[in-house]
Amino acid sequence: MSTGTLIAIIVPVVVVLILAAVVLWYVNRRRRLQQRFGPEYERAVDRTGSHRAAERDLREREQRHDQLQITPLPPDARQRYTEDWKRVQQEFVDRPGEAVQHADRLVTLLMHDRGYPTEGYEQQLRDLSVEHGRTLEHYRAAHATNASARRADATTEELRGAMVHYRALFAELLNGDEPPGRDSGAGRR
């Protein structure tokens, strides 16, 4: 085989291998974002209109999140939050609308104490999406019901659903630094 023939064979093979590596890298990056953000990935794609724009947005969220000082709660704070959550659940029996509002405030306070900025709902969603993308739909649903409750437009069943949604995010934030499956009582009634 001549040198020219070898080059004619090797160059296309190298180009194909490089292209395959680039495609594999891109697919792995997309898969990592999809796994990390869960349903929030598709929401970002729908909102931005393209995978590329959504992935850029999600990477920006990761970069901002990396700058935050997210810390685990000390055991005494965890216990205090667990007790506060139990009181909010008990309040639901007599004053469901107020209990939902208190649940919202408790979740926001917990976010703040963990190190999440709480300056606005949309920014809260963006910041939470990095570590809690799979629970974010709970927060959205609870927040929407809370807004309805403030206008006295929510049924008791909707308010009960909001409490369930708030409890999902609350438990995840409370136990965010523990391995999955451990229960501190945050989700018990």
KOLBA-943518 format. One record per residue (C-alpha): residue number from 1; residue in three letters; x, y, z. Coordinates in pm, 1 decimal, always signed. Example, Ala and Ser with C-alpha at 12.3 -4.5 7.8 and 13.67 -1.06 7.14 Angstrom:
// residues 2
[1,'ALA',[+1230.0,-450.0,+780.0]]
[2,'SER',[+1367.0,-106.0,+714.0]]
***
This chain:
// residues 189
[1,'MET',[+0.0,+0.0,+0.0]]
[2,'SER',[+129.5,+341.9,-86.1]]
[3,'THR',[+157.9,+632.4,+155.8]]
[4,'GLY',[-114.9,+819.1,-31.4]]
[5,'THR',[-354.5,+526.4,+5.2]]
[6,'LEU',[-278.2,+497.5,+377.4]]
[7,'ILE',[-342.3,+869.0,+425.6]]
[8,'ALA',[-665.8,+841.4,+225.2]]
[9,'ILE',[-780.5,+568.6,+465.7]]
[10,'ILE',[-647.9,+706.9,+794.6]]
[11,'VAL',[-766.8,+1069.2,+758.2]]
[12,'PRO',[-1137.2,+980.2,+711.3]]
[13,'VAL',[-1116.9,+727.4,+996.1]]
[14,'VAL',[-966.0,+989.9,+1227.8]]
[15,'VAL',[-1229.9,+1245.5,+1121.8]]
[16,'VAL',[-1507.8,+993.1,+1188.0]]
[17,'LEU',[-1359.8,+908.8,+1529.8]]
[18,'ILE',[-1336.3,+1278.3,+1621.2]]
[19,'LEU',[-1694.4,+1338.5,+1509.0]]
[20,'ALA',[-1809.6,+1034.9,+1707.2]]
[21,'ALA',[-1629.0,+1165.7,+2017.3]]
[22,'VAL',[-1792.0,+1508.4,+1979.9]]
[23,'VAL',[-2137.5,+1354.2,+1936.1]]
[24,'LEU',[-2081.5,+1125.5,+2235.3]]
[25,'TRP',[-1967.5,+1421.2,+2448.0]]
[26,'TYR',[-2274.4,+1623.0,+2346.3]]
[27,'VAL',[-2513.4,+1332.9,+2415.2]]
[28,'ASN',[-2354.0,+1268.8,+2755.6]]
[29,'ARG',[-2376.3,+1636.7,+2847.2]]
[30,'ARG',[-2744.7,+1645.3,+2750.4]]
[31,'ARG',[-2812.1,+1321.7,+2941.8]]
[32,'ARG',[-2636.6,+1460.9,+3251.0]]
[33,'LEU',[-2850.3,+1775.8,+3238.7]]
[34,'GLN',[-3167.3,+1570.5,+3186.0]]
[35,'GLN',[-3083.6,+1349.8,+3483.2]]
[36,'ARG',[-2987.0,+1637.7,+3709.3]]
[37,'PHE',[-3281.4,+1864.3,+3628.2]]
[38,'GLY',[-3546.3,+1599.3,+3564.9]]
[39,'PRO',[-3873.0,+1749.0,+3435.5]]
[40,'GLU',[-3719.4,+2094.8,+3459.1]]
[41,'TYR',[-3506.7,+2010.4,+3153.6]]
[42,'GLU',[-3811.8,+1969.7,+2929.1]]
[43,'ARG',[-3974.0,+2275.3,+3084.1]]
[44,'ALA',[-3663.6,+2476.8,+2991.9]]
[45,'VAL',[-3671.2,+2338.3,+2637.2]]
[46,'ASP',[-4038.5,+2433.7,+2603.5]]
[47,'ARG',[-3974.9,+2780.0,+2747.2]]
[48,'THR',[-3668.2,+2861.0,+2535.2]]
[49,'GLY',[-3775.3,+2681.2,+2219.0]]
[50,'SER',[-3453.3,+2482.0,+2169.2]]
[51,'HIS',[-3232.8,+2228.6,+2340.5]]
[52,'ARG',[-2925.9,+2447.8,+2294.6]]
[53,'ALA',[-3083.7,+2753.7,+2461.2]]
[54,'ALA',[-3230.4,+2540.3,+2739.8]]
[55,'GLU',[-2896.6,+2375.0,+2809.0]]
[56,'ARG',[-2723.4,+2712.6,+2818.0]]
[57,'ASP',[-2985.0,+2833.0,+3068.9]]
[58,'LEU',[-2946.1,+2521.0,+3282.6]]
[59,'ARG',[-2565.7,+2548.8,+3282.4]]
[60,'GLU',[-2601.5,+2912.8,+3393.1]]
[61,'ARG',[-2821.8,+2792.9,+3677.9]]
[62,'GLU',[-2555.0,+2541.6,+3776.8]]
[63,'GLN',[-2289.1,+2812.7,+3774.3]]
[64,'ARG',[-2501.6,+3039.8,+3995.0]]
[65,'HIS',[-2579.5,+2747.9,+4224.8]]
[66,'ASP',[-2208.3,+2671.8,+4259.7]]
[67,'GLN',[-2162.2,+3025.4,+4395.3]]
[68,'LEU',[-2424.2,+2975.3,+4668.3]]
[69,'GLN',[-2333.5,+2869.7,+5019.3]]
[70,'ILE',[-2580.4,+2579.7,+5056.2]]
[71,'THR',[-2525.0,+2417.1,+5394.7]]
[72,'PRO',[-2683.9,+2133.4,+5587.9]]
[73,'LEU',[-2892.5,+2220.8,+5889.1]]
[74,'PRO',[-2760.1,+2148.6,+6235.1]]
[75,'PRO',[-2958.8,+1877.7,+6418.4]]
[76,'ASP',[-3129.7,+2126.1,+6653.2]]
[77,'ALA',[-3251.5,+2336.6,+6359.1]]
[78,'ARG',[-3374.0,+2022.3,+6185.9]]
[79,'GLN',[-3569.6,+1925.8,+6493.0]]
[80,'ARG',[-3716.7,+2275.6,+6524.3]]
[81,'TYR',[-3828.0,+2270.1,+6160.0]]
[82,'THR',[-3981.2,+1925.5,+6203.0]]
[83,'GLU',[-4180.8,+2051.2,+6500.0]]
[84,'ASP',[-4283.9,+2366.0,+6312.8]]
[85,'TRP',[-4405.7,+2151.2,+6022.9]]
[86,'LYS',[-4613.9,+1938.5,+6258.8]]
[87,'ARG',[-4777.6,+2255.5,+6396.3]]
[88,'VAL',[-4858.3,+2375.8,+6043.4]]
[89,'GLN',[-5018.5,+2039.6,+5963.8]]
[90,'GLN',[-5223.9,+2054.5,+6283.4]]
[91,'GLU',[-5335.1,+2407.3,+6196.4]]
[92,'PHE',[-5471.8,+2275.2,+5866.4]]
[93,'VAL',[-5762.9,+2107.2,+6047.2]]
[94,'ASP',[-5913.6,+2435.5,+6165.4]]
[95,'ARG',[-5764.5,+2692.4,+5925.0]]
[96,'PRO',[-5656.4,+2527.4,+5598.3]]
[97,'GLY',[-5595.2,+2850.1,+5404.9]]
[98,'GLU',[-5377.7,+2996.3,+5677.4]]
[99,'ALA',[-5193.7,+2666.6,+5717.1]]
[100,'VAL',[-5101.8,+2669.1,+5347.0]]
[101,'GLN',[-4970.6,+3024.1,+5380.8]]
[102,'HIS',[-4770.2,+2921.7,+5686.7]]
[103,'ALA',[-4635.6,+2619.4,+5498.5]]
[104,'ASP',[-4519.1,+2852.9,+5221.3]]
[105,'ARG',[-4343.5,+3078.5,+5471.6]]
[106,'LEU',[-4186.6,+2780.6,+5647.3]]
[107,'VAL',[-4049.9,+2640.5,+5319.9]]
[108,'THR',[-3912.5,+2983.7,+5228.5]]
[109,'LEU',[-3749.4,+3018.9,+5570.0]]
[110,'LEU',[-3599.2,+2671.0,+5538.5]]
[111,'MET',[-3462.0,+2760.9,+5195.6]]
[112,'HIS',[-3306.3,+3074.4,+5342.2]]
[113,'ASP',[-3152.2,+2887.1,+5635.1]]
[114,'ARG',[-3001.3,+2630.6,+5397.1]]
[115,'GLY',[-2840.3,+2915.8,+5199.6]]
[116,'TYR',[-3077.9,+2964.7,+4906.7]]
[117,'PRO',[-3156.9,+3324.2,+4814.3]]
[118,'THR',[-3526.7,+3396.4,+4857.7]]
[119,'GLU',[-3557.0,+3731.2,+4680.6]]
[120,'GLY',[-3826.4,+3624.0,+4436.4]]
[121,'TYR',[-4033.9,+3324.1,+4338.3]]
[122,'GLU',[-3890.9,+3286.7,+3985.2]]
[123,'GLN',[-3534.3,+3305.5,+4114.7]]
[124,'GLN',[-3620.7,+3055.8,+4387.0]]
[125,'LEU',[-3737.6,+2816.9,+4115.4]]
[126,'ARG',[-3416.7,+2865.7,+3916.9]]
[127,'ASP',[-3196.3,+2812.1,+4222.1]]
[128,'LEU',[-3390.1,+2511.8,+4350.8]]
[129,'SER',[-3398.0,+2348.7,+4006.7]]
[130,'VAL',[-3029.2,+2255.5,+4023.5]]
[131,'GLU',[-3060.1,+2022.1,+4322.0]]
[132,'HIS',[-3436.5,+1976.9,+4348.6]]
[133,'GLY',[-3557.0,+1964.2,+3987.2]]
[134,'ARG',[-3770.2,+1657.6,+4047.4]]
[135,'THR',[-3953.6,+1823.1,+4337.6]]
[136,'LEU',[-4002.3,+2160.5,+4173.4]]
[137,'GLU',[-4342.8,+2074.3,+4027.1]]
[138,'HIS',[-4463.7,+2024.5,+4383.5]]
[139,'TYR',[-4349.3,+2375.0,+4470.7]]
[140,'ARG',[-4513.0,+2524.9,+4161.0]]
[141,'ALA',[-4844.3,+2352.9,+4232.9]]
[142,'ALA',[-4838.8,+2451.9,+4601.0]]
[143,'HIS',[-4746.7,+2810.7,+4517.2]]
[144,'ALA',[-5034.1,+2837.5,+4267.7]]
[145,'THR',[-5282.6,+2702.6,+4522.1]]
[146,'ASN',[-5145.1,+2939.7,+4785.4]]
[147,'ALA',[-5212.3,+3230.5,+4548.1]]
[148,'SER',[-5568.6,+3103.0,+4500.3]]
[149,'ALA',[-5609.9,+3070.2,+4876.9]]
[150,'ARG',[-5513.3,+3433.4,+4925.3]]
[151,'ARG',[-5796.9,+3526.7,+4689.1]]
[152,'ALA',[-6026.5,+3278.8,+4870.7]]
[153,'ASP',[-6057.4,+3078.0,+4546.2]]
[154,'ALA',[-5916.4,+2746.0,+4667.8]]
[155,'THR',[-6120.9,+2449.0,+4778.4]]
[156,'THR',[-6029.9,+2250.0,+5087.0]]
[157,'GLU',[-5919.1,+1963.6,+4863.2]]
[158,'GLU',[-5690.1,+2197.4,+4666.1]]
[159,'LEU',[-5549.5,+2327.5,+4994.3]]
[160,'ARG',[-5489.2,+1970.8,+5111.3]]
[161,'GLY',[-5305.7,+1904.1,+4786.0]]
[162,'ALA',[-5093.7,+2215.8,+4841.7]]
[163,'MET',[-4992.8,+2086.2,+5183.6]]
[164,'VAL',[-4885.3,+1756.8,+5026.4]]
[165,'HIS',[-4684.8,+1946.9,+4765.1]]
[166,'TYR',[-4521.2,+2174.0,+5021.6]]
[167,'ARG',[-4439.5,+1869.5,+5235.2]]
[168,'ALA',[-4252.7,+1707.4,+4943.2]]
[169,'LEU',[-4022.3,+2006.6,+4898.2]]
[170,'PHE',[-3996.9,+2064.6,+5272.8]]
[171,'ALA',[-3882.2,+1706.6,+5335.1]]
[172,'GLU',[-3629.0,+1723.9,+5053.6]]
[173,'LEU',[-3486.5,+2054.5,+5175.8]]
[174,'LEU',[-3481.6,+1937.8,+5535.7]]
[175,'ASN',[-3307.0,+1612.2,+5448.6]]
[176,'GLY',[-3113.6,+1736.0,+5146.3]]
[177,'ASP',[-2777.9,+1643.6,+5291.8]]
[178,'GLU',[-2883.2,+1293.7,+5399.9]]
[179,'PRO',[-2894.8,+984.9,+5181.4]]
[180,'PRO',[-3237.7,+915.5,+5025.4]]
[181,'GLY',[-3473.1,+697.5,+5222.8]]
[182,'ARG',[-3406.4,+841.3,+5567.3]]
[183,'ASP',[-3709.0,+996.3,+5727.9]]
[184,'SER',[-3681.3,+1261.2,+5993.4]]
[185,'GLY',[-4056.5,+1274.4,+6040.6]]
[186,'ALA',[-4106.7,+1570.5,+5809.0]]
[187,'GLY',[-4348.3,+1377.6,+5595.6]]
[188,'ARG',[-4548.5,+1211.0,+5872.1]]
[189,'ARG',[-4893.4,+1318.6,+5981.4]]
***
